[in-house]
């Protein structure tokens, strides 16, 4: 029967498209681990960058404080020359000494800060190198995957065009019914009936219906699974012909 042959052709085209679509859906999973690693390295780098920037800010602030105190000492020294009383002179010397001691403490804090700053700078460079390495691999894989996805899209598009071409040879209502069965029966909507049995659900077919199938004059469906069924002779039946 010509319509059944067209349905078989349509089923084959739709199955090919479905297989390609399933393979396409698996592709992003191929880079899931690499993406996860990239995100982990990126988070580690950003944390190191934040630590470095914080220490950089603290270093600048400490250097500014020290420089201001040094200027204060220099201005105080210059002012000493204009002081006329001993009381004011010794008070100024005391103030200068106090400022110097404070600055010594600040310089020690700065030295400690510089050690942490240099360690953070080194750590940041290492994290950046790690991120660049993983990022490079991730980009390469993405380029490859985008190319493969494009190929799948092209092939699926061609099959879709082929599906429309084949379906145009059938009554639209039959196509809709076929597509509904195709989706509900996992891509197997038209099957052979052999030896009084549906090869889709393997249930027996009544002799009356089996005889009608052999006439091949109209579309019939399996009473159990609703798939379109067509008569196919067994080897023994074929040999008997």
N, C-alpha and C positions, 0 to 999 in steps of 0.2 A: 504493500500500500504506500502510495507516494507520500501522504501526509506523515505517516509513521517514520519514513526514511528522513523526512525533513526534521521531524522532532528529534530523531537520533542525532542528526547533524547539529541541531541547535543545542542539544544536551552536551555534546562533545565540546562545542565552542564555549559554552558557559562553564563547563568543568575546567577547561584550560584557564579561563579568566579567573575562576575562583582559586585555582592552585597558585597562579601568579600573585594574586592578591594576598593569599596566606603567606607566601614566601616573602613578599614585600613587607608585610606586617612584622616579620621576624627580624628584619634588618636592623631597626633601631636598637634591638636587644643586644646586638653584637658590640655596641659601643657603650652599653650601660655601665659596665665595670670601669671603663676608661673615663667616662664622664664623671662617675662617682669619685674616682681618684683625682681627676682634675679639680673638682669642687672642693675636695679635702685639701689639696695643695694650695688652692686659691685662698681658702679660709685661713690656713696656716700662715701664708704670706701676708695677708691683710692684718692678721694679729701682730706679726713681727713688724710690719710697717707702722702700725699704730703705736707699738711700744717704742720704736725708734723715734718717731715724731714727737712723742711725749718727752723722751729724754733729751731730744734736741731742743725742745722748748725750755725745759728746765735748765739745760746748759747755758742757753742764751741769757736766761733770767739771772742765773748765778753770776755769769761773766759781767752782766750789766751792773749788778749790785756791787761787785768788787771794784769795777771801774769807777763807779760813783763814789765809793768810799775812799778810793785812792785820790780822786779829785778833791774830795773833802779834806784829806790830809794835806794835800799840796796847798790848798787855799788857807788852811789853818797855819801852815808853816810861813806862808807869805805874810799873814796877819801878825805873826809874832814880832816882826820887825817894827811894827807900828805901836806895839803895846808899851805903855810907859810905867806901869806899876808891876812890882814883883808878884803881887797877888793874882793879877790878871794873867801874867806871864806863866806862872805855875799851873794856874787853872787851865790855860790853853794847852800846856804840855800834857797835862793829865788827860785832857779830851783827845789829843792826838794819839796818845798811847792806847787809850781805850779803843779808839777807832782801828788802830793797827791790830790789836789783839782780836777784835771782832773779825777783821779781814783775814787774819791767819786761819781762823775757824772756817770762814767762808771758802778760803782756798783749799783747805783740806776736804771740805764737802765737794768742791768742784773736782778735785782729783779723784775722789771716789765716784763721782758722777761720770767723769770721763772714762773710767774703766768700764762702767756699765754701758756707756754710750758706744764705746768701741766694740764691746761684745755684742751689743744689739745690732750695730752696723754690719758686723761679720755675719751674724745670724740672718739678717735681712738679705744679704747677698746670697747666702746659701739657699734660703727659701725662694728667692727670685730665680736662681738657677734651676731648682727643682721644678718650680712652676713653669718655666720656659720649656723645659724638657718634656713635661707631660702635656703642656699646651700644644707643642709642636706635633706630638704624636696624635693628639686628639684632633687637631685641624686636618692632618693628613688623612685620618680615618673618615672624617666628616666629608672631605672632598671625594674620597672613594665611594662613600655611601650615597652621597648626593647624585653621583654619576650612575650608580646602580639603580637608585630610586627612579631616576629619569628614564633609564632603559625599561624598567618595569612599567612605568606610566605609558611609555610609547607602545609597548607590546600589549598592555591591557586596553589601550585606546584602539589598537588595530582589531583586537578580538571583539571589542564592543561594537565596532563598525560592522564586523563580520556577523555578529549576533543580530543586529538590526536588519542586515541584508537577508539573512536566513529567515528571520521571523516575519519579514514582509511577505513571504510566500504563503503564510498561514492566516487563518481567520484570527483577528485580534482577540476575540473571546477565548479561543483555544490557546493562544499564546499566554494570556493572563492566567488561565487555569494551569497550564503547564508550568509557568514560572512559580506559581504558588506551591504546587506539588514539589518542584525542584528545591525550594527553600525548606519546606517542611520535611522532606525525605533526604536531606543531606546530599543534594546534588544528584540524586538518582530518581528521575521522574518517569522514564520510559524504560521498560524492561521486557525481556523475552518471556514467553510462557512456553514451557517445555514439559512434556509428559504429564499434562494436567496439573501443573504446578507453576505458581508465579515465582520467578527467580529473584524477585525483589524481597518479598516477605516469606517465601517458601511455603505458603499455605496452598492447599489444594484448590483447584478451580473446577467448578461444576462442569460436567460433560457438555451441557447445553451451551454454556458460555465458551467453552473450549472449541466447540464446533463452529460457533459464530466467529471466533478468532481466525479459524482456518479459511473462512471466506474472504478475509482481508478487504471487506467492503465498507467498513466504518471504524471509528475510534471506539475502543472499549477500555474500561479500567478494571483493575483488580478490586473485587468487592471488599477485600480485607484492608489493603494499604492505599487504595485509590490511585496507584500508579497506572500510567498508560501501559497496557500490555499488548504484545503482538505475538502472533504464532511463530514459533521457530521449531523446525523438525529436529528430532533427536537423530543420532547417527544411524540407529536402526531404521527409523522411519524414512530417513533420507535414502538409505540403501534399498529400502523396499520400493521407493519410487523408481 
